[in-house]
Amino acid sequence: MTKTRAPAYRKFAVVGAGPVGCIVAAYLAKGGYDVTLCDVVPSLLDAARDPGISIDGAENLRQAIPKTLTRVDDLAKDPPDAIIITVKATALPLLASAIHSFHREGMAVVSWQNGIDTELVLAESLGRASVLRAVVNFGCALVKPGQVHMAFHHPPHHLQEIDPAGRPAALAVADALSRSGLPTERTDEIVSMVWRKSIMNACMNPVCAATGMTMAQAMRDPIISQIVDLLVKEGVRVARANEISLGWNYYPYAVDYMQKAGDHKPSMLMDIEAKRRTEVDFINGKIVEYGERVGLETPYNRMIRAIVKALEPK
């Protein structure tokens, strides 16, 4: 059998200078790769250039990113080998349109985001052969522009192509990340991994967003923790009804994981506090959608999604 050869990627663009984007950009730059960091907020890019991105907590790193852009369209002037997207899933349609204008054969586009089916939004514009999906295994928060606190880091991270033609690109991106200090493996089980993570996000993120509680506070509260538990069970039912493998012991694993989540705010709560649009449609909304596909009611996900959507305009 012929072994799949990975191309040698040297030039990366990271879209999003939030906590995940800062971490990915800093590690790739530290690893010697050519990195351009893109974000629409100039202050985030200013800090990344000088004094540079600072990461503390589970990992410690400081790295300046000299090349920055406020417009993704400007990547057309010096196209990268791969684009890693770390912004909120709500920005995907606009981003896909911008990348489409200069996308070329062989350029990989990685969805490194929360939510279900984010990669499919990109594939609609860019083609399935170019798009990869990644699952990150660290928790992080942006303390201030350019400064990231990494609460935990449980490598390896995983990614996979969504079309067999994209396998060489998946191997190339995983190799670059691993060489840079973010151990990453190509997998054949990315759908399962996305759902395993998304079901927990569908419990903690919207519940904390609706209540204003940290993850630890929500899990310690005897009433709120019951809502979290019901959301976990509903997500598991939907996944299994759609023949998505979670593993035989996923429920106790998820509960134990969330009980150890720590006393910090999930991203959806921070979005509500900052008056930003949330990713609830790509998390709880997708569980509702997949429930409808198999005729399964999802009252708890419908309820919490509606509450978060009601909070967004405020």
The 8 nearest C-alpha neighbors of each residue, nearest first, counted from 0:
[[1, 2, 3, 4, 166, 167, 163, 5],
 [2, 0, 3, 4, 5, 167, 166, 163],
 [1, 3, 4, 0, 5, 167, 166, 170],
 [4, 2, 167, 1, 5, 166, 170, 0],
 [5, 3, 167, 2, 6, 170, 171, 1],
 [4, 6, 167, 171, 170, 168, 7, 3],
 [7, 5, 171, 8, 167, 4, 168, 170],
 [6, 8, 171, 9, 5, 175, 172, 80],
 [7, 9, 80, 10, 6, 171, 172, 175],
 [8, 10, 32, 33, 7, 11, 80, 175],
 [11, 9, 33, 79, 80, 8, 34, 32],
 [12, 10, 34, 81, 79, 82, 80, 33],
 [11, 13, 35, 82, 34, 36, 79, 83],
 [12, 14, 83, 36, 82, 84, 37, 24],
 [15, 13, 37, 84, 85, 36, 83, 38],
 [14, 16, 86, 38, 20, 85, 17, 37],
 [17, 15, 20, 21, 38, 43, 18, 37],
 [16, 18, 20, 15, 19, 21, 141, 86],
 [17, 19, 141, 21, 140, 20, 147, 139],
 [20, 18, 22, 21, 17, 23, 85, 139],
 [19, 21, 16, 15, 23, 17, 85, 22],
 [20, 22, 18, 24, 16, 19, 23, 25],
 [21, 23, 19, 25, 20, 24, 26, 18],
 [22, 24, 20, 26, 25, 21, 27, 19],
 [23, 25, 21, 27, 22, 26, 20, 28],
 [26, 24, 28, 22, 62, 23, 27, 21],
 [25, 27, 29, 23, 28, 179, 24, 30],
 [26, 28, 30, 24, 179, 29, 32, 25],
 [29, 27, 32, 25, 31, 30, 26, 34],
 [30, 28, 26, 31, 27, 25, 62, 179],
 [31, 29, 179, 27, 28, 32, 26, 178],
 [30, 32, 28, 29, 27, 33, 179, 9],
 [31, 33, 28, 9, 27, 30, 34, 10],
 [32, 34, 10, 9, 11, 28, 31, 35],
 [35, 33, 11, 12, 28, 32, 10, 36],
 [34, 36, 12, 66, 67, 13, 11, 37],
 [35, 37, 67, 13, 12, 14, 68, 34],
 [38, 36, 14, 68, 69, 67, 15, 13],
 [37, 39, 69, 15, 40, 16, 14, 68],
 [38, 40, 69, 41, 70, 37, 68, 15],
 [39, 41, 38, 42, 43, 69, 44, 16],
 [42, 40, 44, 43, 45, 39, 69, 38],
 [43, 41, 45, 44, 40, 46, 144, 47],
 [44, 42, 144, 41, 46, 45, 40, 16],
 [43, 45, 47, 41, 46, 42, 48, 67],
 [46, 44, 42, 48, 47, 43, 41, 49],
 [45, 47, 145, 49, 44, 48, 43, 144],
 [48, 46, 51, 44, 52, 145, 45, 64],
 [49, 47, 64, 65, 51, 63, 45, 46],
 [50, 48, 51, 46, 47, 45, 63, 64],
 [49, 51, 46, 48, 63, 47, 52, 145],
 [63, 52, 50, 47, 49, 48, 62, 46],
 [51, 53, 145, 47, 62, 61, 63, 146],
 [52, 54, 61, 146, 60, 147, 145, 51],
 [55, 53, 147, 60, 59, 148, 146, 61],
 [56, 54, 59, 148, 58, 149, 57, 147],
 [57, 55, 149, 58, 148, 150, 59, 54],
 [56, 58, 151, 149, 150, 152, 55, 59],
 [59, 57, 56, 55, 54, 149, 60, 152],
 [60, 58, 55, 54, 56, 57, 61, 53],
 [59, 61, 54, 53, 62, 58, 55, 52],
 [62, 60, 53, 52, 54, 51, 63, 59],
 [61, 63, 52, 51, 25, 29, 60, 64],
 [51, 62, 64, 48, 52, 47, 65, 49],
 [63, 65, 48, 47, 66, 51, 62, 28],
 [66, 64, 48, 63, 67, 47, 35, 49],
 [67, 65, 35, 64, 36, 34, 68, 48],
 [68, 66, 36, 35, 37, 44, 65, 69],
 [67, 69, 37, 70, 36, 38, 71, 66],
 [68, 70, 39, 38, 37, 71, 41, 40],
 [71, 69, 72, 68, 73, 39, 37, 38],
 [72, 70, 73, 74, 37, 97, 69, 68],
 [71, 73, 70, 74, 97, 75, 98, 100],
 [74, 72, 75, 71, 70, 76, 68, 77],
 [73, 75, 76, 78, 72, 77, 71, 79],
 [74, 76, 73, 78, 101, 77, 72, 100],
 [77, 75, 74, 73, 78, 72, 101, 79],
 [78, 76, 75, 74, 79, 73, 10, 80],
 [79, 77, 75, 74, 76, 80, 101, 102],
 [80, 78, 10, 11, 81, 12, 77, 82],
 [81, 79, 106, 10, 8, 11, 107, 78],
 [80, 82, 107, 11, 79, 106, 108, 12],
 [81, 83, 12, 108, 11, 13, 109, 107],
 [82, 84, 109, 13, 108, 14, 12, 110],
 [85, 83, 14, 110, 111, 86, 109, 13],
 [84, 86, 111, 15, 112, 20, 14, 19],
 [87, 85, 15, 84, 88, 14, 112, 90],
 [88, 86, 89, 90, 278, 85, 112, 113],
 [87, 89, 90, 91, 278, 86, 117, 112],
 [88, 90, 87, 91, 278, 92, 277, 276],
 [91, 89, 88, 93, 92, 87, 94, 86],
 [90, 92, 94, 88, 93, 89, 95, 120],
 [93, 91, 95, 94, 90, 96, 120, 121],
 [94, 92, 96, 91, 95, 90, 97, 89],
 [95, 93, 91, 97, 96, 92, 98, 90],
 [96, 94, 92, 98, 97, 121, 93, 91],
 [95, 97, 99, 93, 94, 98, 92, 124],
 [96, 98, 94, 99, 95, 72, 100, 93],
 [99, 97, 95, 100, 96, 102, 101, 94],
 [98, 100, 102, 96, 97, 101, 95, 125],
 [99, 101, 98, 97, 102, 96, 72, 75],
 [102, 100, 75, 99, 98, 103, 78, 72],
 [103, 101, 99, 98, 100, 106, 104, 125],
 [104, 102, 106, 105, 101, 99, 78, 100],
 [103, 105, 106, 102, 129, 107, 128, 125],
 [104, 106, 107, 103, 129, 80, 168, 81],
 [107, 105, 80, 81, 104, 103, 129, 108],
 [106, 108, 81, 129, 130, 105, 168, 82],
 [109, 107, 82, 130, 81, 83, 129, 131],
 [110, 108, 131, 83, 132, 130, 84, 111],
 [109, 111, 132, 84, 112, 118, 133, 131],
 [112, 110, 133, 85, 84, 109, 134, 132],
 [113, 111, 85, 110, 114, 88, 86, 87],
 [112, 114, 197, 115, 88, 111, 87, 282],
 [115, 113, 281, 282, 197, 117, 112, 116],
 [114, 116, 117, 281, 282, 285, 193, 197],
 [117, 115, 119, 118, 114, 120, 281, 285],
 [118, 116, 119, 120, 115, 114, 88, 110],
 [117, 119, 121, 116, 120, 110, 132, 122],
 [120, 118, 122, 116, 121, 117, 123, 127],
 [119, 121, 118, 123, 117, 122, 92, 91],
 [122, 120, 118, 119, 123, 95, 124, 125],
 [121, 123, 126, 127, 119, 125, 124, 120],
 [122, 124, 121, 120, 125, 126, 119, 127],
 [125, 123, 122, 121, 126, 95, 99, 96],
 [126, 124, 122, 121, 123, 99, 129, 127],
 [127, 125, 122, 128, 129, 124, 123, 130],
 [126, 128, 122, 129, 130, 162, 161, 125],
 [129, 127, 165, 162, 164, 126, 130, 161],
 [130, 128, 107, 127, 126, 165, 108, 106],
 [129, 131, 108, 127, 128, 109, 107, 122],
 [132, 130, 160, 109, 159, 161, 108, 110],
 [133, 131, 110, 158, 159, 109, 118, 111],
 [132, 134, 158, 111, 157, 110, 135, 159],
 [135, 133, 157, 156, 158, 111, 193, 136],
 [134, 136, 156, 137, 133, 157, 111, 112],
 [137, 135, 153, 156, 154, 152, 134, 138],
 [136, 138, 152, 151, 135, 153, 139, 149],
 [139, 137, 150, 151, 149, 152, 136, 140],
 [138, 140, 149, 148, 150, 18, 137, 147],
 [141, 139, 148, 18, 147, 142, 149, 138],
 [140, 142, 147, 18, 143, 146, 17, 148],
 [143, 141, 146, 147, 140, 148, 144, 145],
 [142, 144, 146, 141, 145, 147, 43, 140],
 [145, 143, 43, 146, 46, 42, 141, 142],
 [144, 146, 52, 46, 47, 53, 143, 43],
 [147, 145, 53, 143, 142, 144, 52, 141],
 [148, 146, 141, 54, 142, 18, 140, 53],
 [147, 149, 55, 140, 139, 56, 54, 150],
 [150, 148, 139, 56, 57, 151, 138, 55],
 [149, 151, 138, 139, 56, 57, 148, 152],
 [152, 150, 57, 138, 137, 149, 153, 139],
 [151, 153, 137, 57, 136, 154, 138, 150],
 [152, 154, 136, 137, 155, 151, 156, 135],
 [155, 153, 156, 182, 136, 152, 183, 181],
 [154, 156, 182, 183, 153, 157, 184, 136],
 [155, 157, 183, 135, 154, 136, 134, 182],
 [158, 156, 184, 134, 183, 133, 185, 186],
 [159, 157, 133, 185, 132, 186, 134, 184],
 [160, 158, 185, 132, 131, 186, 169, 189],
 [159, 161, 131, 165, 162, 166, 169, 130],
 [160, 162, 131, 127, 159, 130, 163, 128],
 [161, 163, 128, 164, 160, 165, 127, 166],
 [164, 162, 165, 166, 160, 161, 128, 167],
 [165, 163, 128, 162, 166, 167, 160, 129],
 [164, 166, 128, 160, 163, 168, 162, 167],
 [165, 167, 169, 168, 163, 160, 164, 170],
 [168, 166, 5, 170, 169, 165, 4, 171],
 [169, 167, 171, 165, 166, 170, 172, 107],
 [170, 168, 166, 172, 167, 171, 159, 160],
 [169, 171, 167, 173, 168, 5, 172, 174],
 [170, 172, 5, 168, 174, 169, 173, 6],
 [171, 173, 175, 169, 174, 170, 168, 176],
 [174, 172, 183, 170, 176, 171, 175, 184],
 [173, 175, 171, 177, 172, 176, 170, 178],
 [176, 174, 178, 172, 177, 173, 179, 171],
 [177, 175, 179, 181, 173, 178, 174, 183],
 [176, 178, 182, 181, 174, 179, 183, 180],
 [179, 177, 175, 176, 180, 174, 30, 181],
 [178, 180, 30, 176, 177, 27, 26, 181],
 [179, 181, 177, 178, 182, 26, 176, 30],
 [180, 182, 177, 176, 179, 183, 26, 178],
 [183, 181, 177, 155, 180, 154, 156, 176],
 [184, 182, 156, 173, 155, 177, 157, 181],
 [185, 183, 157, 173, 186, 156, 158, 155],
 [184, 186, 158, 159, 157, 170, 169, 173],
 [187, 185, 188, 159, 158, 184, 157, 189],
 [186, 188, 189, 159, 185, 190, 158, 160],
 [189, 187, 186, 191, 190, 192, 159, 193],
 [188, 190, 192, 191, 193, 187, 159, 186],
 [191, 189, 193, 192, 188, 194, 243, 187],
 [190, 192, 194, 189, 188, 193, 244, 245],
 [193, 191, 189, 195, 194, 190, 196, 188],
 [194, 192, 190, 196, 191, 195, 197, 189],
 [193, 195, 197, 191, 196, 192, 198, 190],
 [196, 194, 192, 193, 197, 198, 191, 245],
 [195, 197, 194, 193, 199, 198, 192, 200],
 [198, 196, 200, 194, 199, 195, 193, 201],
 [199, 197, 201, 200, 196, 234, 195, 194],
 [198, 200, 202, 201, 197, 196, 203, 253],
 [199, 201, 197, 204, 202, 203, 198, 196],
 [202, 200, 198, 199, 283, 282, 197, 204],
 [203, 201, 227, 199, 200, 230, 204, 206],
 [202, 204, 206, 200, 205, 207, 201, 199],
 [203, 205, 200, 267, 207, 265, 206, 202],
 [206, 204, 208, 207, 203, 209, 202, 303],
 [207, 205, 209, 203, 208, 204, 210, 202],
 [206, 208, 212, 210, 211, 205, 204, 209],
 [207, 209, 268, 205, 206, 211, 267, 210],
 [210, 208, 206, 207, 211, 205, 307, 306],
 [211, 209, 207, 212, 208, 206, 217, 205],
 [210, 212, 207, 208, 209, 268, 213, 206],
 [213, 211, 207, 210, 216, 217, 214, 264],
 [212, 214, 264, 263, 216, 215, 262, 207],
 [213, 215, 217, 216, 262, 263, 260, 261],
 [214, 216, 262, 218, 261, 217, 213, 219],
 [217, 215, 219, 213, 214, 218, 212, 220],
 [218, 216, 214, 220, 215, 219, 223, 212],
 [217, 219, 224, 215, 216, 220, 258, 214],
 [220, 218, 216, 217, 215, 221, 224, 258],
 [219, 221, 217, 223, 218, 222, 224, 216],
 [222, 220, 224, 223, 219, 225, 218, 217],
 [223, 221, 225, 224, 220, 226, 217, 219],
 [222, 224, 226, 225, 220, 217, 221, 227],
 [223, 225, 218, 227, 226, 222, 221, 220],
 [226, 224, 228, 223, 227, 222, 229, 221],
 [227, 225, 229, 223, 228, 224, 230, 222],
 [226, 228, 224, 202, 230, 225, 229, 231],
 [227, 229, 225, 231, 226, 230, 224, 232],
 [228, 230, 226, 232, 231, 227, 233, 225],
 [229, 231, 233, 227, 228, 232, 202, 299],
 [232, 230, 228, 234, 229, 233, 235, 198],
 [231, 233, 235, 229, 234, 230, 236, 228],
 [232, 234, 230, 236, 235, 231, 229, 237],
 [235, 233, 237, 231, 236, 232, 198, 230],
 [234, 236, 232, 238, 233, 237, 239, 231],
 [237, 235, 233, 239, 234, 238, 240, 232],
 [238, 236, 240, 234, 290, 235, 239, 241],
 [239, 237, 243, 235, 241, 240, 236, 234],
 [238, 240, 242, 241, 236, 243, 237, 235],
 [239, 241, 237, 242, 238, 236, 293, 243],
 [240, 242, 238, 239, 243, 237, 293, 289],
 [243, 241, 239, 240, 244, 238, 237, 245],
 [244, 242, 238, 239, 241, 191, 245, 190],
 [243, 245, 191, 246, 242, 239, 238, 190],
 [244, 246, 191, 249, 195, 243, 247, 194],
 [247, 245, 249, 248, 244, 191, 250, 195],
 [246, 248, 249, 245, 250, 244, 251, 252],
 [249, 247, 246, 250, 251, 252, 245, 253],
 [248, 250, 252, 246, 251, 247, 245, 253],
 [249, 251, 253, 252, 248, 254, 231, 232],
 [252, 250, 254, 253, 249, 248, 255, 256],
 [253, 251, 249, 255, 250, 254, 256, 248],
 [254, 252, 256, 250, 255, 251, 249, 257],
 [253, 255, 251, 257, 256, 252, 258, 250],
 [254, 256, 258, 252, 253, 257, 251, 259],
 [257, 255, 253, 259, 254, 258, 252, 260],
 [258, 256, 260, 259, 254, 255, 253, 218],
 [257, 259, 255, 256, 260, 218, 254, 215],
 [258, 260, 257, 256, 261, 255, 215, 254],
 [261, 259, 257, 258, 214, 256, 215, 262],
 [262, 260, 215, 259, 263, 214, 258, 213],
 [261, 263, 215, 213, 214, 216, 260, 264],
 [264, 262, 213, 261, 214, 265, 215, 260],
 [263, 265, 213, 268, 214, 266, 269, 262],
 [266, 264, 267, 204, 268, 263, 269, 214],
 [265, 267, 269, 268, 270, 264, 204, 140],
 [268, 266, 270, 204, 269, 265, 208, 277],
 [267, 269, 208, 271, 270, 266, 265, 207],
 [268, 270, 266, 272, 267, 271, 273, 265],
 [271, 269, 275, 267, 273, 268, 272, 274],
 [270, 272, 274, 268, 273, 269, 275, 311],
 [271, 273, 269, 270, 274, 268, 275, 208],
 [272, 274, 270, 271, 275, 269, 268, 276],
 [275, 273, 271, 272, 270, 311, 276, 313],
 [276, 274, 270, 273, 271, 277, 311, 272],
 [275, 277, 311, 270, 274, 278, 271, 89],
 [276, 278, 279, 267, 270, 275, 271, 311],
 [279, 277, 280, 281, 88, 89, 282, 87],
 [278, 280, 282, 281, 277, 283, 284, 304],
 [281, 279, 284, 278, 282, 283, 285, 304],
 [282, 280, 114, 285, 279, 278, 284, 115],
 [281, 283, 114, 279, 285, 284, 280, 201],
 [284, 282, 286, 201, 285, 300, 279, 280],
 [285, 283, 280, 287, 282, 286, 281, 279],
 [284, 286, 288, 287, 283, 282, 281, 289],
 [285, 287, 283, 289, 288, 284, 290, 234],
 [286, 288, 290, 284, 285, 289, 297, 291],
 [289, 287, 285, 291, 290, 286, 284, 292],
 [290, 288, 292, 286, 291, 287, 285, 237],
 [291, 289, 295, 287, 288, 292, 237, 293],
 [290, 292, 294, 288, 289, 293, 295, 287],
 [293, 291, 289, 290, 294, 288, 295, 241],
 [294, 292, 291, 295, 290, 240, 289, 241],
 [293, 295, 291, 292, 290, 296, 289, 240],
 [296, 294, 290, 293, 291, 297, 237, 292],
 [295, 297, 298, 290, 294, 291, 287, 237],
 [296, 298, 300, 299, 287, 301, 290, 295],
 [299, 297, 301, 300, 302, 296, 287, 233],
 [300, 298, 302, 301, 297, 230, 303, 229],
 [299, 301, 303, 302, 283, 298, 297, 304],
 [302, 300, 298, 304, 299, 303, 305, 297],
 [301, 303, 299, 305, 300, 304, 298, 306],
 [302, 304, 306, 300, 305, 301, 299, 307],
 [303, 305, 301, 307, 306, 302, 300, 283],
 [306, 304, 308, 302, 303, 307, 309, 301],
 [307, 305, 303, 309, 304, 308, 302, 310],
 [306, 308, 310, 304, 309, 305, 209, 303],
 [309, 307, 305, 311, 310, 306, 304, 312],
 [308, 310, 306, 307, 311, 305, 312, 313],
 [311, 309, 307, 308, 313, 312, 306, 271],
 [310, 312, 308, 313, 309, 276, 271, 307],
 [313, 311, 310, 309, 274, 308, 276, 275],
 [312, 311, 310, 274, 309, 271, 275, 272]]
